[in-house]
Amino acid sequence: MTPVQGRNCAAALILHEGRYLMQLRDNNPAIFLPNHWASFGGGIDPGEDAAAAMVRELEEELEFHPRRIDFFTEMTVVLPLTPPRLDRMSFFAIEATAAELALMVQHEGAGRALFSPEELAREARVAPWDLAGLLMHARQAALFGG
């Protein structure tokens, strides 16, 4: 079956001292992946590029205005839904200081926490594409050299 076009999304790899900030999604059966850990971010609006969407989403979700965002990678995921859905995910690396983390005000989700890559990989409920993007970022020297 041919996948239907899904969403174009921007996802934040917010890094502080070797740990990544993740959002615990609401435990609401009406949303996609309820009660799972996921990256902050969301859909790219028509006419918006991924970087602009990332900045907008961080402002909406965390009242966070990043000093800098760096494109890291992009992946296309075919979700095994009925019908299958093709989503494109753009990942951005963003450094955050302890002061910036303390000033964040979360407007979506049930909570947030910093995870080492190993801690997040042990979590039973995590968005798999976000975990893949995070692990690629954390292990980029070993995986890709440089």
Contacts in CASP RR format, 6 or more apart in sequence:
PFRMAT RR
TARGET T0000
AUTHOR 0000-0000-0000
METHOD contacts of the structure
MODEL  1
MTPVQGRNCAAALILHEGRYLMQLRDNNPAIFLPNHWASFGGGIDPGEDA
AAAMVRELEEELEFHPRRIDFFTEMTVVLPLTPPRLDRMSFFAIEATAAE
LALMVQHEGAGRALFSPEELAREARVAPWDLAGLLMHARQAALFGG
1 83 0 8 1.000
1 84 0 8 1.000
2 83 0 8 1.000
2 84 0 8 1.000
3 78 0 8 1.000
3 79 0 8 1.000
3 83 0 8 1.000
3 84 0 8 1.000
3 85 0 8 1.000
3 86 0 8 1.000
4 83 0 8 1.000
4 84 0 8 1.000
4 85 0 8 1.000
4 86 0 8 1.000
5 85 0 8 1.000
5 86 0 8 1.000
6 85 0 8 1.000
6 86 0 8 1.000
6 87 0 8 1.000
7 42 0 8 1.000
7 43 0 8 1.000
7 44 0 8 1.000
7 87 0 8 1.000
7 88 0 8 1.000
8 43 0 8 1.000
8 44 0 8 1.000
8 50 0 8 1.000
8 87 0 8 1.000
8 88 0 8 1.000
8 90 0 8 1.000
9 41 0 8 1.000
9 42 0 8 1.000
9 43 0 8 1.000
9 44 0 8 1.000
9 53 0 8 1.000
9 87 0 8 1.000
9 88 0 8 1.000
9 89 0 8 1.000
9 90 0 8 1.000
10 41 0 8 1.000
10 42 0 8 1.000
10 43 0 8 1.000
10 44 0 8 1.000
10 50 0 8 1.000
10 51 0 8 1.000
10 53 0 8 1.000
10 54 0 8 1.000
10 57 0 8 1.000
10 89 0 8 1.000
10 90 0 8 1.000
10 91 0 8 1.000
10 92 0 8 1.000
11 39 0 8 1.000
11 40 0 8 1.000
11 41 0 8 1.000
11 42 0 8 1.000
11 54 0 8 1.000
11 89 0 8 1.000
11 90 0 8 1.000
11 91 0 8 1.000
11 92 0 8 1.000
11 129 0 8 1.000
11 130 0 8 1.000
11 133 0 8 1.000
12 21 0 8 1.000
12 39 0 8 1.000
12 40 0 8 1.000
12 41 0 8 1.000
12 54 0 8 1.000
12 57 0 8 1.000
12 58 0 8 1.000
12 69 0 8 1.000
12 91 0 8 1.000
12 92 0 8 1.000
12 94 0 8 1.000
13 20 0 8 1.000
13 39 0 8 1.000
13 72 0 8 1.000
13 91 0 8 1.000
13 92 0 8 1.000
13 93 0 8 1.000
13 94 0 8 1.000
13 133 0 8 1.000
13 134 0 8 1.000
13 137 0 8 1.000
14 20 0 8 1.000
14 21 0 8 1.000
14 39 0 8 1.000
14 40 0 8 1.000
14 94 0 8 1.000
14 95 0 8 1.000
14 96 0 8 1.000
15 21 0 8 1.000
15 93 0 8 1.000
15 94 0 8 1.000
15 95 0 8 1.000
15 96 0 8 1.000
15 137 0 8 1.000
16 95 0 8 1.000
16 96 0 8 1.000
16 97 0 8 1.000
16 98 0 8 1.000
16 101 0 8 1.000
16 114 0 8 1.000
18 116 0 8 1.000
18 138 0 8 1.000
19 114 0 8 1.000
19 115 0 8 1.000
19 116 0 8 1.000
20 114 0 8 1.000
20 115 0 8 1.000
20 116 0 8 1.000
20 117 0 8 1.000
20 120 0 8 1.000
20 134 0 8 1.000
20 138 0 8 1.000
21 40 0 8 1.000
21 96 0 8 1.000
21 101 0 8 1.000
21 112 0 8 1.000
21 113 0 8 1.000
21 114 0 8 1.000
22 37 0 8 1.000
22 38 0 8 1.000
22 39 0 8 1.000
22 40 0 8 1.000
22 112 0 8 1.000
22 113 0 8 1.000
22 114 0 8 1.000
22 115 0 8 1.000
22 120 0 8 1.000
22 126 0 8 1.000
22 130 0 8 1.000
23 37 0 8 1.000
23 38 0 8 1.000
23 39 0 8 1.000
23 40 0 8 1.000
23 61 0 8 1.000
23 106 0 8 1.000
23 108 0 8 1.000
23 109 0 8 1.000
23 111 0 8 1.000
23 112 0 8 1.000
24 35 0 8 1.000
24 36 0 8 1.000
24 37 0 8 1.000
24 109 0 8 1.000
24 110 0 8 1.000
24 111 0 8 1.000
24 112 0 8 1.000
24 113 0 8 1.000
25 31 0 8 1.000
25 33 0 8 1.000
25 34 0 8 1.000
25 35 0 8 1.000
25 36 0 8 1.000
25 37 0 8 1.000
25 38 0 8 1.000
25 109 0 8 1.000
25 110 0 8 1.000
26 34 0 8 1.000
26 35 0 8 1.000
26 108 0 8 1.000
26 109 0 8 1.000
26 110 0 8 1.000
27 34 0 8 1.000
27 35 0 8 1.000
27 110 0 8 1.000
28 34 0 8 1.000
33 127 0 8 1.000
35 110 0 8 1.000
35 125 0 8 1.000
36 125 0 8 1.000
36 126 0 8 1.000
36 127 0 8 1.000
37 113 0 8 1.000
37 115 0 8 1.000
37 120 0 8 1.000
37 123 0 8 1.000
37 125 0 8 1.000
37 126 0 8 1.000
37 127 0 8 1.000
37 130 0 8 1.000
38 126 0 8 1.000
38 127 0 8 1.000
38 130 0 8 1.000
39 91 0 8 1.000
39 127 0 8 1.000
39 130 0 8 1.000
39 134 0 8 1.000
40 57 0 8 1.000
40 58 0 8 1.000
40 61 0 8 1.000
40 62 0 8 1.000
41 53 0 8 1.000
41 54 0 8 1.000
41 57 0 8 1.000
41 58 0 8 1.000
41 61 0 8 1.000
42 53 0 8 1.000
42 57 0 8 1.000
43 53 0 8 1.000
43 57 0 8 1.000
44 50 0 8 1.000
44 53 0 8 1.000
44 90 0 8 1.000
45 53 0 8 1.000
45 56 0 8 1.000
48 56 0 8 1.000
50 71 0 8 1.000
50 74 0 8 1.000
50 90 0 8 1.000
50 92 0 8 1.000
51 69 0 8 1.000
51 71 0 8 1.000
51 92 0 8 1.000
54 69 0 8 1.000
54 90 0 8 1.000
54 92 0 8 1.000
54 94 0 8 1.000
55 65 0 8 1.000
55 66 0 8 1.000
55 69 0 8 1.000
58 64 0 8 1.000
58 65 0 8 1.000
58 66 0 8 1.000
58 94 0 8 1.000
59 65 0 8 1.000
60 107 0 8 1.000
60 108 0 8 1.000
61 106 0 8 1.000
61 107 0 8 1.000
61 108 0 8 1.000
62 104 0 8 1.000
62 105 0 8 1.000
62 106 0 8 1.000
62 107 0 8 1.000
63 103 0 8 1.000
63 104 0 8 1.000
63 105 0 8 1.000
63 107 0 8 1.000
64 96 0 8 1.000
64 100 0 8 1.000
64 103 0 8 1.000
64 104 0 8 1.000
66 94 0 8 1.000
66 96 0 8 1.000
67 95 0 8 1.000
68 94 0 8 1.000
68 95 0 8 1.000
69 92 0 8 1.000
69 93 0 8 1.000
69 94 0 8 1.000
70 92 0 8 1.000
70 93 0 8 1.000
70 94 0 8 1.000
71 90 0 8 1.000
71 91 0 8 1.000
71 92 0 8 1.000
71 93 0 8 1.000
72 91 0 8 1.000
72 92 0 8 1.000
72 93 0 8 1.000
72 133 0 8 1.000
72 136 0 8 1.000
72 137 0 8 1.000
73 91 0 8 1.000
73 133 0 8 1.000
73 136 0 8 1.000
73 137 0 8 1.000
74 88 0 8 1.000
74 89 0 8 1.000
74 90 0 8 1.000
74 91 0 8 1.000
75 88 0 8 1.000
75 89 0 8 1.000
75 91 0 8 1.000
75 129 0 8 1.000
75 132 0 8 1.000
75 133 0 8 1.000
76 86 0 8 1.000
76 87 0 8 1.000
76 88 0 8 1.000
76 89 0 8 1.000
77 86 0 8 1.000
77 87 0 8 1.000
77 88 0 8 1.000
77 89 0 8 1.000
77 129 0 8 1.000
78 84 0 8 1.000
78 85 0 8 1.000
78 86 0 8 1.000
79 85 0 8 1.000
79 86 0 8 1.000
79 87 0 8 1.000
87 129 0 8 1.000
89 129 0 8 1.000
91 133 0 8 1.000
91 137 0 8 1.000
93 137 0 8 1.000
101 114 0 8 1.000
104 112 0 8 1.000
106 112 0 8 1.000
115 123 0 8 1.000
117 134 0 8 1.000
117 135 0 8 1.000
117 138 0 8 1.000
117 139 0 8 1.000
120 126 0 8 1.000
120 131 0 8 1.000
120 134 0 8 1.000
121 131 0 8 1.000
121 135 0 8 1.000
136 143 0 8 1.000
END
